[in-house]
Amino acid sequence: MAEKITSLESTRYAVVSGGNKGIGYETCKQLASKGVVVVLTSRDEKKGIEAIERLKKESNISNNEQILFHQLDIMDPASISSLVNFINTKFGRLDILVNNAGIGGLMVEGDVLMLKEIIERDFLIISTENGEEGGWTKSYPGIVTNYELTKQCIETNYYGAKRMIEAFIPLLQLSNSPRIVNVASFLGSLKLLCNRWAIEVLSDANTLTEEKVDQVLNEFLKDFTEKSTESKGWPSYFTAYKISKASLIAYTRVLAAKYPNFRINSVCPGYCKTDVNANTGSLTAGEGAESLAKGVLSDTEHLTEEKIEEVINQYLKDFKEDSLQDKGWPSLMSAYILSQAVMNAYSRIMTKKHPSIQINCVCPGYVKTDISYNRGVFPAEEGAKSPVRLALQPDNGPSGLFFFRKEVSSFK
């Protein structure tokens, strides 16, 4: 049951691209359950309207103004402009923009499980301290791409999101808490980009600009047309997808610096069952959408110990009432997930409270421990390196951060 909308002033308005299925659909559903007025968008009007009706039934939403549909093709500036005009006329502002629409940039001929093999291998690479894509020699002739698919992937995943952001900035600026969430992927990790020049350009936060992101994309497309992607060191598979997502993550950093009063983040929802991976993922779209919804609705500025207690008590209450699923809590290992999340939150509070103390959170990776029934990827010795490094860092080391192994990550 969706939370009741109380007033125009307290109501938040959201737009979700690619909302008719998968993670986009589940994001609309979860935001609406929190009382957000959601505009579900889809390129196909028929599919979008069907999604709206299905969502209303699943969520028991009787208020026709809580979930609305508007046609949107993020490749078409006129279509984006039409949506902007609709939002402006209907609400007068926008509070939340979720750029979810995306495509894979390839076709699969044959067994789709080859995608799962490649993706899981890439996950191991980014989870390993010195891992990199080079050295992978196995061939997958069933994975097919061409310039048209590659260009479309770049235009959709990167420039489509960029068009949306640029068009909605004026309406977001009218919000008292504007938020942009760009749906990225762990496949956009710079570790998987391989091309040393591109990695150097996109990783230098101090000099990163929109023009430099465009430069990387243009160079890749040039190398693709010249059939020199392999010799120039670009990724072997999911090439356009990886580069488009890496560029989107970089653009997110540029935007965050440009609009410091906005909350702008990119998020990897995990390896979810979606069209991009031919539904080979290990997570459901609903589980993937949880990270998006939580990222949109988090409020770190007003985080307190009392609010953490409130979350824990609400969870325990819902558990006793056997309503965890109805209330949108995680399906598996819910207590463990919540306990780790509140520990992260508490660490951020303590950092503000005790600025002279170095306080950080760290995920040591998927380690062989009793909790994982010793099925992890890393031995305990490898997992211990991360907390030890933070415990022994210099006096001027960072504080108030979350680390995934050695790399700074997002608390979300």
C-alpha positions in Angstrom: 0.0 0.0 0.0 1.4 3.4 -1.0 2.0 6.0 1.6 -0.6 8.7 1.6 0.2 12.0 -0.1 -0.4 14.8 2.4 0.2 18.1 0.6 1.6 19.6 -2.6 4.5 21.0 -0.6 5.6 17.7 0.9 4.9 15.6 -2.3 7.9 14.6 -4.3 7.7 14.2 -8.1 9.8 11.7 -10.0 10.5 10.8 -13.6 11.8 7.3 -14.4 13.0 6.5 -17.9 12.5 3.0 -19.3 9.8 2.4 -16.6 7.7 -0.2 -18.4 9.7 -3.2 -17.4 12.7 -4.6 -15.4 14.5 -2.3 -13.0 12.7 0.8 -14.2 9.3 -0.7 -13.5 10.4 -1.9 -10.0 11.9 1.5 -9.3 8.5 3.2 -10.1 6.8 0.7 -7.9 9.1 1.2 -4.9 9.1 5.0 -5.2 5.3 5.1 -5.4 5.1 2.9 -2.3 7.0 5.6 -0.5 4.4 8.3 -1.5 6.4 9.7 -4.4 4.3 10.8 -7.4 5.9 8.9 -10.3 5.8 9.5 -14.0 6.6 6.2 -15.6 7.9 6.6 -19.1 8.3 4.3 -22.0 9.2 4.6 -25.7 6.3 2.3 -26.6 3.0 3.9 -25.5 1.0 0.7 -25.4 3.5 -1.1 -23.2 3.8 1.9 -21.0 0.0 2.1 -20.4 -0.1 -1.6 -19.7 2.7 -1.3 -17.2 0.8 1.5 -15.4 -2.3 -0.7 -15.0 -0.3 -3.6 -13.9 1.7 -1.5 -11.3 -1.5 0.0 -9.9 -3.0 -3.5 -9.4 0.2 -4.9 -7.8 0.6 -1.9 -5.5 -3.2 -1.5 -4.6 -2.9 2.1 -5.7 -6.3 3.7 -6.2 -5.1 7.3 -6.6 -4.9 7.8 -10.4 -2.6 10.8 -9.8 0.1 8.9 -8.0 1.4 7.0 -11.0 1.2 8.6 -14.4 2.4 7.6 -17.8 4.1 9.7 -20.5 5.6 8.5 -23.7 9.4 9.2 -23.9 12.1 8.4 -26.5 15.4 9.6 -24.9 16.9 9.5 -28.4 14.5 12.2 -29.6 14.9 15.8 -28.3 11.3 16.6 -29.2 10.0 13.7 -27.1 12.1 14.9 -24.1 10.8 18.4 -24.6 7.2 17.2 -24.6 7.8 15.4 -21.3 9.5 18.5 -19.8 6.4 20.6 -20.8 4.1 18.0 -19.2 6.0 18.0 -15.9 6.2 21.8 -15.8 2.4 22.1 -16.5 1.4 19.3 -14.2 3.7 19.9 -11.2 5.8 23.0 -11.8 9.0 21.3 -10.7 10.8 18.0 -10.6 12.4 16.5 -7.5 13.8 13.2 -8.7 15.2 12.1 -12.1 16.1 8.4 -12.6 17.9 7.7 -15.8 17.3 4.0 -16.2 16.7 3.4 -19.9 19.6 1.5 -21.5 20.5 -1.1 -24.1 23.3 -3.7 -24.4 24.8 -2.8 -27.8 25.0 -6.4 -29.0 23.1 -9.5 -30.2 23.5 -13.1 -29.0 23.2 -15.9 -31.5 23.0 -19.2 -29.6 23.2 -20.0 -25.9 22.7 -16.8 -23.8 24.6 -18.4 -20.9 27.8 -17.2 -22.6 26.8 -13.7 -21.4 26.6 -15.0 -17.8 30.1 -16.5 -18.1 31.6 -13.2 -19.4 29.8 -11.0 -16.8 30.8 -13.2 -13.9 34.4 -13.2 -15.1 34.3 -9.4 -15.2 32.9 -9.3 -11.7 35.9 -11.4 -10.5 38.3 -9.0 -12.2 36.9 -5.9 -10.5 36.8 -7.8 -7.2 40.5 -8.8 -7.4 43.1 -6.3 -6.4 45.3 -6.6 -9.4 42.8 -8.0 -11.9 42.4 -6.7 -15.4 40.8 -7.8 -18.6 44.0 -8.4 -20.5 44.9 -12.1 -21.1 41.4 -13.4 -21.8 41.7 -15.4 -25.0 38.4 -17.4 -25.1 36.4 -16.5 -28.2 32.6 -16.1 -28.3 31.5 -16.1 -31.9 27.9 -16.0 -30.8 28.2 -12.5 -29.6 27.6 -10.1 -32.5 27.9 -6.4 -32.8 28.3 -3.8 -35.5 28.6 0.0 -35.8 24.9 0.6 -35.8 24.4 -1.3 -32.5 27.5 0.3 -31.0 26.5 3.8 -31.9 23.0 3.2 -30.6 24.3 1.9 -27.3 26.5 5.0 -26.8 23.6 7.4 -27.9 21.1 5.7 -25.5 23.1 4.9 -22.4 25.2 8.0 -22.3 23.8 10.8 -24.5 20.2 9.8 -23.8 20.8 10.3 -20.0 22.7 13.5 -20.7 19.9 14.9 -22.8 17.4 14.2 -20.1 19.6 15.8 -17.4 20.2 19.0 -19.5 16.5 19.3 -20.3 15.3 18.8 -16.7 17.9 20.9 -14.9 15.7 24.0 -14.8 12.8 22.1 -13.2 15.1 20.3 -10.8 16.5 23.7 -9.7 13.0 24.6 -8.5 13.0 21.7 -6.0 14.3 22.1 -2.5 16.0 18.7 -2.7 16.8 17.9 -6.3 18.1 14.4 -7.0 19.5 12.6 -10.1 20.2 8.9 -10.2 22.0 7.5 -13.2 21.7 3.7 -13.5 25.2 2.5 -14.2 26.8 -1.0 -14.0 29.9 -2.7 -12.5 30.7 -3.3 -16.2 31.4 0.4 -16.3 34.4 0.0 -13.9 37.5 1.6 -15.3 39.3 -1.6 -14.5 37.4 -3.2 -17.4 37.9 -0.3 -19.8 41.4 -1.6 -20.7 42.4 1.4 -22.9 45.1 3.1 -20.7 44.5 6.5 -22.2 40.7 6.4 -21.6 41.2 5.2 -18.1 43.6 8.0 -17.4 41.2 10.6 -18.8 38.1 9.4 -17.0 39.8 8.7 -13.6 41.3 12.2 -13.2 38.5 13.9 -11.2 40.4 17.2 -11.0 40.6 17.8 -14.8 37.5 15.8 -15.9 35.1 17.7 -18.1 32.1 16.9 -20.4 34.4 17.6 -23.3 36.9 15.0 -22.2 34.2 12.4 -21.8 33.0 13.2 -25.4 36.6 12.9 -26.5 36.9 9.4 -25.1 33.6 8.3 -26.8 34.6 9.8 -30.1 37.9 8.1 -30.1 36.3 4.8 -29.3 33.8 5.2 -32.2 36.7 6.2 -34.5 38.7 3.1 -33.6 35.6 1.0 -34.1 35.0 2.3 -37.6 38.7 1.7 -38.3 38.4 -1.9 -36.9 41.3 -1.1 -34.5 39.5 -1.5 -31.1 41.6 -4.6 -30.3 44.9 -3.1 -31.2 44.0 0.1 -29.3 43.3 -1.9 -26.1 39.5 -1.5 -25.8 37.5 -4.2 -24.0 36.8 -7.5 -26.0 33.2 -7.9 -25.1 30.3 -5.6 -24.1 32.6 -3.0 -25.4 30.1 -0.2 -26.2 28.1 -1.0 -23.0 31.2 -0.8 -20.8 32.4 2.5 -22.3 28.9 4.1 -22.2 28.5 3.2 -18.5 32.0 4.3 -17.6 31.3 7.6 -19.4 28.0 8.0 -17.5 29.8 7.5 -14.2 32.4 10.1 -15.2 29.7 12.5 -16.2 28.0 12.0 -12.9 31.1 13.2 -11.2 31.3 16.3 -13.4 27.6 17.1 -12.7 28.0 16.7 -9.0 30.8 19.3 -9.0 28.8 21.6 -11.2 25.6 21.5 -9.1 26.8 21.1 -5.5 23.2 21.7 -4.2 22.0 18.7 -6.1 22.3 15.1 -5.0 23.7 13.4 -8.1 24.8 9.7 -8.0 25.3 6.8 -10.2 24.4 3.3 -8.9 25.1 -0.2 -10.0 21.9 -2.2 -9.1 23.8 -5.5 -9.3 23.7 -8.4 -11.7 19.9 -8.3 -12.2 17.7 -10.2 -14.7 17.2 -7.7 -17.5 17.1 -7.6 -21.3 20.6 -6.4 -21.4 22.0 -9.7 -20.0 19.2 -11.9 -21.6 17.8 -12.4 -18.1 20.8 -14.4 -16.9 21.3 -12.2 -13.8 21.3 -13.6 -10.2 19.1 -10.8 -8.8 15.5 -9.9 -9.6 14.7 -6.5 -11.0 12.9 -5.7 -7.7 16.1 -6.4 -5.7 18.1 -4.3 -8.2 15.6 -1.4 -7.8 16.0 -1.3 -4.0 19.4 0.4 -4.3 17.9 3.0 -6.7 15.0 3.8 -4.4 17.1 3.9 -1.3 19.6 6.2 -3.0 16.9 8.6 -4.1 15.2 8.7 -0.7 18.3 8.8 1.6 18.8 11.9 3.6 22.4 11.9 5.1 22.3 15.5 6.2 19.6 14.7 8.8 20.8 11.3 9.8 20.8 10.7 13.5 21.2 7.7 15.9 17.5 8.0 16.7 16.6 7.6 13.1 18.7 4.5 12.8 16.9 3.1 15.9 13.6 4.0 14.2 14.6 1.9 11.1 15.7 -1.1 13.2 12.5 -1.0 15.3 10.4 -0.7 12.2 12.1 -3.7 10.6 11.7 -5.8 13.8 8.0 -4.8 14.0 7.5 -5.8 10.3 9.3 -9.1 10.9 7.0 -10.0 13.8 4.0 -9.1 11.7 5.3 -11.3 8.9 5.1 -8.3 6.5 8.7 -7.9 5.4 7.9 -8.7 1.8 4.9 -6.4 1.7 7.0 -3.5 3.2 9.8 -4.0 0.6 12.6 -5.3 2.9 15.2 -7.6 1.3 14.1 -11.1 0.4 17.2 -12.9 1.6 19.6 -12.3 4.6 17.4 -9.3 5.5 18.7 -9.0 9.1 22.3 -9.2 8.0 21.8 -6.7 5.2 20.0 -4.2 7.5 22.6 -4.6 10.3 25.4 -3.8 7.8 23.5 -0.8 6.4 22.8 0.7 9.8 26.5 0.2 10.7 27.4 2.2 7.7 25.0 4.9 8.7 26.2 5.0 12.2 29.8 5.3 11.0 28.9 8.5 9.1 27.2 9.9 12.2 30.3 9.2 14.3 32.6 10.8 11.7 30.7 14.1 12.1 30.6 13.7 15.9 34.3 12.9 16.3 36.2 14.7 13.4 39.6 14.0 15.0 39.1 10.2 14.8 39.5 8.3 11.5 36.3 6.3 11.1 35.6 4.4 7.9 33.6 1.4 6.7 35.1 -1.3 4.5 33.7 -4.3 2.6 36.6 -6.8 2.4 35.0 -8.6 -0.6 33.3 -11.9 -1.0 35.5 -13.8 1.5 35.4 -17.4 2.6 33.9 -17.1 6.1 31.3 -18.8 8.3 28.8 -16.2 7.1 29.2 -17.2 3.5 29.5 -20.9 4.4 33.1 -20.7 3.1 31.9 -20.2 -0.5 33.5 -16.8 -1.0 36.0 -15.9 -3.7 38.8 -14.7 -1.4 40.6 -16.4 1.5 40.3 -14.7 4.9 43.9 -13.6 4.6 43.1 -11.6 1.4 39.9 -10.2 3.0 41.9 -9.0 6.1 44.1 -6.7 4.0 41.5 -4.0 3.6 40.7 -3.4 7.3 44.4 -3.7 8.2 45.3 -1.1 5.6 42.7 1.4 7.0 43.8 0.7 10.6 47.4 1.6 9.7 46.8 4.5 7.3 48.7 7.8 8.0 47.3 10.4 10.3 46.1 12.5 7.4 44.3 9.6 5.8 40.6 9.7 4.8 37.7 9.5 7.2 33.9 9.0 6.8 34.2 6.9 3.7 33.1 3.5 2.5 35.7 1.3 0.8 35.1 -1.8 -1.3 38.4 -3.5 -0.7 40.9 -0.8 -1.7 38.7 1.5 -3.6 36.5 4.3 -2.3 32.9 3.4 -3.0 29.4 4.9 -2.3 27.5 4.2 0.9 24.6 3.5 -1.4 
